[in-house]
Amino acid sequence: MHEQELVFDWDAANVGHIAKHDVTPKEAEEVVLGEPLDVELQIEEGSGEEERLLQLGESAKGRILQLLTTWRG
């Protein structure tokens, strides 16, 4: 069985936003890769109906983070 590798795509705006909350991209990725709880699916109006997933999970530091992710491709 061939598994696809999950690739994270960070832009400067997103990195800057999470930095305001003392979170690094690496820590946010740990949460996504650690089987977070999917809390809510949102549809972003005006963005071509882009789906965004609100997730809650724990980082390797033991911090509980709430993330809003968009899955592409």
Secondary structure per residue as TSV (DSSP state, phi and psi in degrees):
chain	resnum	aa	ss	phi	psi
A	1	M	-	360.0	134.0
A	2	H	-	-103.5	120.5
A	3	E	-	-99.6	140.7
A	4	Q	-	-84.0	142.5
A	5	E	-	-80.8	136.8
A	6	L	-	-81.8	123.0
A	7	V	-	-111.7	126.1
A	8	F	-	-93.3	137.6
A	9	D	-	-118.0	100.9
A	10	W	-	-101.7	129.2
A	11	D	-	-104.4	167.0
A	12	A	H	-58.9	-37.0
A	13	A	H	-63.8	-43.1
A	14	N	H	-69.2	-40.3
A	15	V	H	-62.4	-42.8
A	16	G	H	-64.3	-39.1
A	17	H	H	-64.2	-48.2
A	18	I	H	-71.1	-27.7
A	19	A	H	-62.8	-31.6
A	20	K	T	-62.1	-22.1
A	21	H	T	-103.2	13.9
A	22	D	T	59.7	40.0
A	23	V	-	-120.8	137.3
A	24	T	-	-100.0	159.9
A	25	P	H	-56.0	-39.3
A	26	K	H	-60.0	-43.0
A	27	E	H	-67.5	-40.7
A	28	A	H	-63.4	-40.5
A	29	E	H	-64.2	-35.9
A	30	E	H	-58.6	-39.7
A	31	V	H	-65.6	-47.4
A	32	V	H	-62.6	-41.2
A	33	L	H	-76.4	-14.4
A	34	G	T	-94.1	26.1
A	35	E	-	58.4	64.3
A	36	P	-	-69.7	165.1
A	37	L	E	-80.1	123.0
A	38	D	E	-81.2	113.9
A	39	V	E	-90.3	-44.6
A	40	E	E	-159.0	144.1
A	41	L	E	-104.0	127.1
A	42	Q	E	-117.9	149.0
A	43	I	E	-109.8	118.6
A	44	E	E	-82.5	107.9
A	45	E	T	-68.2	145.7
A	46	G	T	81.0	3.1
A	47	S	T	-119.5	28.2
A	48	G	T	75.3	26.6
A	49	E	S	62.5	41.1
A	50	E	E	-65.8	133.1
A	51	E	E	-86.7	134.8
A	52	R	E	-126.3	137.8
A	53	L	E	-112.6	123.5
A	54	L	E	-86.9	121.9
A	55	Q	E	-126.7	151.9
A	56	L	E	-130.9	127.7
A	57	G	E	-163.2	178.3
A	58	E	E	-108.8	135.8
A	59	S	-	-86.9	172.6
A	60	A	T	-63.4	-24.2
A	61	K	T	-77.0	-6.4
A	62	G	S	86.7	10.0
A	63	R	-	-87.0	140.4
A	64	I	E	-91.3	121.1
A	65	L	E	-117.8	145.5
A	66	Q	E	-107.8	123.7
A	67	L	E	-123.6	148.4
A	68	L	E	-115.5	113.6
A	69	T	E	-117.0	154.3
A	70	T	-	-124.4	128.0
A	71	W	-	-98.6	128.5
A	72	R	-	-127.2	152.4
A	73	G	-	69.9	360.0
